[in-house]
Amino acid sequence: MRVPATRVQTTRVFLQMMLPWRRMFGKRTVRRHVQGVELLLPWSHMLPDYARTWPAYGQNLVALAAGLSERADSQPIQVMDIGANVGDSALQIIARTGASVLCVEGDPYWAGYLRRNVGGNPKATIEEVLLTGEAGEWAAASPVRDHGTTRFVQDDGIRGALPAVSAGELRARHPEFNQLRLIKCDTDGYDPVLVPAAASAWRDVGPVVFFEFDPILARAADQRDPNLIWAVLGELGYTKLAIWDNGGDVLGQLDIADAAEQAGTLEPRPVQLGYHFWDVAACRDDDEAARAVFDELMPERFSVTGTWRQAG
């Protein structure tokens, strides 16, 4: 069985987050070297703390992009980063693979840092829009920020988000990304709506999708059942899942037909397992290259407790 995160690790991150001077000067811009890239970000951003405490944090996405790139017929591969935040994932993927990355960010606060971090990189294209599932959704939305992330709430009175654009409209704007190989989505709860919409918009090329699946956060963000994502992706031809916990540790491969049942372990929060939600990659059954990458990254079948590895 997997060894859960220790109380010492979790407590250390919490204490760093609650430091009074860090809370007081949280908006002060700092420069940090995180997971191999240089970033400008506000002091309150927790990415450096997560990366220091859990070295595997976020590296599953980078490894997935690298595996797909190594098996690609043409180079460089094309990636879309939905919820690009400060650009950390985009920069790491570019550094590792040379991919072209379409960075999509709907919060003007993070879009400012995104421009500063990747705006001068010829491999990065920035779209400052709030991506939605369908045209006309979320015409008015407000960002709610918390220690480096943003979730959006529909609000007719305050329009703090950037203009809303559907996945189909986004593709029409960027024909240079017509051959997307990988879609990454991390939007603090709206992923079960956005991922199928993006996969459908690019269904002719069948990109691998990588997303955060947090059903509790998803139910707070949208009234639709987050577990509908499995059936919708299945209808688009996606059959195979690779699953990590939210710290980046391997949980194993899973058939999409079994995902809804296994996702029941995430509600209520599985504190005893040492993680809160999943990182999920999905590929279509006819995508032999992606299936080979999944086998390379995690040969084991899915287990809610993952694979135990002895420390040291």
C-alpha positions in Angstrom: 0.0 0.0 0.0 1.0 3.6 -0.5 2.6 5.5 2.4 0.3 8.6 3.1 1.8 12.0 3.4 3.2 12.5 6.8 1.7 14.9 9.3 5.0 16.6 9.5 5.0 17.3 5.8 1.4 18.6 5.8 2.0 20.7 8.9 5.1 22.2 7.5 3.2 23.5 4.4 0.3 24.8 6.5 2.7 26.7 8.8 4.5 28.3 5.8 1.1 29.3 4.4 0.1 30.9 7.8 3.3 32.9 8.5 2.0 36.3 9.5 4.6 38.3 7.5 3.9 36.1 4.4 0.2 36.8 4.7 0.8 40.5 5.3 3.1 40.9 2.3 1.7 38.1 0.2 1.2 40.2 -2.9 4.9 41.1 -3.1 6.5 39.7 -6.2 9.3 37.3 -5.6 11.6 35.4 -8.0 11.8 31.7 -7.3 13.6 28.7 -8.9 11.0 26.0 -8.9 11.4 22.5 -10.5 14.0 23.7 -12.9 12.5 27.0 -14.1 12.7 30.6 -13.0 9.4 32.2 -12.0 8.1 35.5 -10.9 5.1 35.0 -8.5 3.5 36.5 -5.5 5.0 35.5 -2.2 1.7 34.0 -1.1 1.8 31.4 -4.0 2.3 27.9 -2.5 3.9 26.3 -5.5 7.5 26.5 -4.1 6.3 25.0 -0.8 4.5 22.1 -2.5 7.4 21.4 -4.8 9.9 21.4 -1.9 7.7 19.1 0.3 6.5 16.8 -2.4 9.1 16.5 -5.2 6.8 14.6 -7.5 4.2 17.4 -7.4 3.3 18.4 -11.0 6.0 16.2 -12.6 3.5 13.7 -13.9 2.3 16.2 -16.5 5.8 17.0 -17.6 6.7 13.3 -17.8 3.5 12.7 -19.8 4.4 15.5 -22.3 7.9 14.2 -22.6 6.7 10.6 -23.4 4.3 11.9 -26.0 6.9 14.1 -27.5 9.4 11.2 -27.8 6.8 9.1 -29.7 5.5 11.9 -31.9 5.6 11.6 -35.7 6.3 15.4 -36.0 8.0 17.8 -33.8 7.4 19.9 -31.8 4.2 18.6 -30.3 1.4 21.1 -29.5 0.0 21.5 -26.0 -2.8 23.5 -24.5 -2.6 24.6 -20.9 -6.0 25.6 -19.5 -5.7 27.4 -16.2 -2.0 28.3 -17.0 -1.7 30.4 -13.8 1.9 31.8 -13.6 3.1 29.6 -16.5 5.0 27.0 -14.4 3.7 24.0 -16.3 4.1 25.6 -19.7 7.7 26.5 -19.0 8.6 23.1 -17.7 7.0 21.4 -20.7 8.8 23.7 -23.1 12.1 23.2 -21.4 11.8 19.4 -21.4 10.2 18.9 -24.9 10.4 22.1 -27.0 6.6 21.9 -27.4 4.5 24.8 -28.6 2.1 25.7 -25.8 -1.2 27.6 -25.9 -1.6 29.1 -22.4 -5.2 30.0 -21.4 -5.8 32.0 -18.3 -9.1 33.6 -17.2 -8.0 35.5 -14.1 -6.4 38.9 -15.0 -4.3 38.7 -11.8 -2.5 35.5 -12.9 -2.5 36.5 -16.5 -0.2 39.4 -15.5 2.3 36.9 -14.0 1.8 34.6 -17.0 2.9 37.4 -19.4 5.9 38.2 -17.3 7.0 34.5 -17.2 6.3 33.2 -20.7 5.4 36.3 -22.7 8.9 36.5 -24.2 9.1 32.8 -25.0 8.6 32.1 -28.7 7.2 28.6 -27.9 4.3 30.1 -25.8 1.1 31.7 -27.0 -1.1 33.4 -24.4 -4.9 33.7 -24.5 -6.3 35.9 -21.7 -9.8 34.5 -21.7 -12.1 32.5 -19.4 -12.7 29.2 -21.2 -16.2 27.8 -21.0 -17.9 24.7 -22.1 -20.4 26.3 -24.5 -20.7 29.8 -26.1 -22.7 32.1 -23.8 -21.9 30.4 -20.5 -20.4 32.4 -17.7 -20.9 35.8 -19.3 -20.3 37.3 -15.9 -17.9 35.7 -13.4 -15.8 36.7 -10.5 -12.4 35.1 -9.5 -11.9 33.9 -6.0 -8.2 33.5 -5.2 -6.6 31.4 -2.6 -2.8 30.9 -2.1 -1.9 30.6 -5.8 -5.1 29.3 -7.3 -8.4 30.7 -8.6 -11.9 29.4 -8.8 -14.7 31.3 -10.5 -18.2 32.0 -9.3 -21.0 33.3 -11.5 -21.8 36.9 -10.4 -24.1 39.3 -12.3 -22.8 42.2 -10.2 -19.1 41.9 -10.5 -17.2 41.0 -13.7 -13.7 40.3 -12.5 -12.9 37.5 -15.0 -11.5 38.0 -18.5 -14.0 37.6 -21.4 -15.6 34.2 -21.8 -14.8 32.1 -24.9 -16.0 28.6 -25.7 -13.6 25.7 -26.6 -14.9 25.8 -30.2 -14.3 29.5 -30.4 -10.8 29.1 -29.0 -9.9 26.5 -31.7 -11.2 28.8 -34.4 -8.9 31.6 -33.1 -5.8 29.4 -33.2 -5.6 27.2 -36.3 -1.9 26.9 -35.6 -2.9 24.6 -32.8 -5.1 22.3 -34.9 -2.8 19.3 -34.1 -3.0 19.4 -30.4 -1.4 16.4 -28.8 -2.0 17.2 -25.1 -4.6 19.2 -23.3 -3.9 20.0 -19.6 -6.8 21.5 -17.5 -6.6 22.7 -13.9 -9.4 25.1 -13.1 -10.3 24.4 -9.5 -13.5 22.5 -10.0 -14.7 23.3 -13.6 -12.5 20.6 -15.2 -15.3 18.0 -15.6 -17.1 20.5 -17.8 -14.1 22.0 -19.7 -12.2 18.8 -20.5 -15.0 17.1 -22.5 -15.7 20.4 -24.3 -12.0 20.8 -25.3 -11.7 17.2 -26.2 -14.8 17.5 -28.4 -13.5 20.7 -30.0 -10.4 18.8 -31.1 -12.0 15.4 -31.5 -10.6 15.0 -35.0 -7.0 14.7 -33.7 -7.8 13.0 -30.4 -5.4 14.7 -28.0 -4.5 13.1 -24.6 -6.3 15.0 -21.8 -4.8 15.6 -18.4 -6.9 17.1 -15.7 -7.6 17.5 -12.0 -10.6 15.4 -10.8 -11.8 16.8 -7.5 -15.6 16.0 -7.3 -16.1 18.0 -4.1 -14.6 21.1 -5.6 -16.5 20.4 -8.9 -19.9 20.2 -7.1 -19.2 23.6 -5.6 -18.3 25.1 -9.0 -21.1 23.6 -11.1 -24.4 22.0 -10.4 -23.8 19.1 -12.9 -22.6 15.7 -11.6 -18.8 15.7 -12.1 -18.9 11.9 -12.7 -20.6 12.5 -16.0 -17.2 13.3 -17.4 -16.4 9.6 -17.7 -19.4 8.8 -19.9 -18.8 11.9 -22.1 -15.1 11.1 -22.6 -16.1 7.5 -23.3 -18.4 8.6 -26.1 -15.5 10.5 -27.6 -13.5 7.3 -27.7 -11.4 7.7 -24.5 -11.0 4.3 -22.8 -7.7 4.3 -20.8 -6.9 6.3 -17.7 -3.7 6.9 -15.9 -4.3 8.2 -12.3 -2.0 9.9 -9.8 -2.9 11.3 -6.4 -2.8 15.1 -6.0 0.8 14.9 -4.8 1.9 13.3 -8.1 2.3 9.7 -6.8 1.2 6.8 -9.0 -2.2 5.2 -8.3 -2.3 3.1 -11.5 -4.2 2.6 -14.7 -7.9 2.2 -14.9 -10.5 1.5 -17.6 -12.8 4.5 -18.0 -15.8 2.2 -17.6 -14.8 1.6 -14.0 -13.9 5.3 -13.2 -17.2 6.4 -11.7 -17.3 3.5 -9.2 -13.7 4.0 -8.2 -14.2 7.8 -7.9 -16.6 7.1 -5.0 -13.5 6.9 -2.8 -13.0 10.6 -3.2 -16.3 11.6 -1.5 -16.0 12.4 1.3 -12.4 13.4 1.4 -10.2 10.3 1.8 -8.0 11.8 4.5 -6.8 8.4 5.6 -5.2 7.8 2.2 -3.0 10.8 2.4 -4.5 12.6 -0.7 -7.6 14.6 -1.6 -8.2 14.1 -5.3 -6.8 12.7 -8.5 -4.7 13.8 -11.4 -6.0 12.0 -14.5 -4.7 11.4 -18.0 -7.0 9.9 -20.6 -6.3 8.6 -24.0 -8.3 7.0 -26.8 -8.2 3.3 -27.4 -6.6 3.8 -30.9 -3.8 6.0 -29.5 -1.1 3.4 -29.4 1.7 5.9 -28.6 -0.2 7.3 -25.6 -1.0 3.8 -24.3 2.7 3.0 -24.4 3.5 6.2 -22.5 0.9 5.2 -19.9 2.5 1.7 -19.5 5.9 3.3 -19.1 4.7 5.8 -16.4 2.6 3.3 -14.5 2.6 -0.4 -15.4 0.4 -1.2 -12.3 -3.4 -1.5 -12.3 -5.3 1.1 -10.3 -5.3 0.9 -6.5 -6.8 3.5 -4.2 -3.7 3.3 -2.1 -1.2 3.2 -5.0 2.1 1.3 -4.8 4.1 1.3 -1.7 7.7 2.3 -2.1 10.2 2.1 0.7 11.7 5.4 1.6 15.5 5.8 1.1 
